[in-house]
């Protein structure tokens, strides 16, 4: 099974805010863990 990480649009304000809050490495982890959704949304996008 291949696990493809979700890559954020680094120009999104949500992404920039997340990086500022937790650092870039942790931000990538959190973004991927939330299925490519901003942390304002549930992993299913709701």
N, C-alpha and C positions, 0 to 999 in steps of 0.2 A: 504494500500500500504506500503510495507516494503522498507525502504531506507537503502541500504547497502553501507557503506562508502568504499572508495578505500584505501587500505593500500599500502603504498610505500615500495619498497625494500630499507631498510635503509642503504644498502651498496652502493647504487648508488651515484656517485659523484654529480649528479644533486640534489639529496635529501640533501646531506651533505651541499652543497652550500646554498640551500634554508633555512635550519635550521640555518645556521650561519648568514644569512641575516635577517631573520624575527623572529627567535625563533621557538621552536618545536611545540607549540600549533598552532600558526598561519600557520606554514608550513603544518601541517596535514589538516587544514581547506582549504588552497589554493590548495593542491594536490587533495583533494576530490572535490572541486568546479570545478576543471579542468578535471573531469571525470577520474582521475587516471593517467593523463598525466603530464609529466614535464611541467613547465611553458614555455619551449621552443616551445611547440606545442599548437595548438588550442584544445579546448575541444573534437573535433571530431578526434584528432590524426594527423591532417594534419600539 
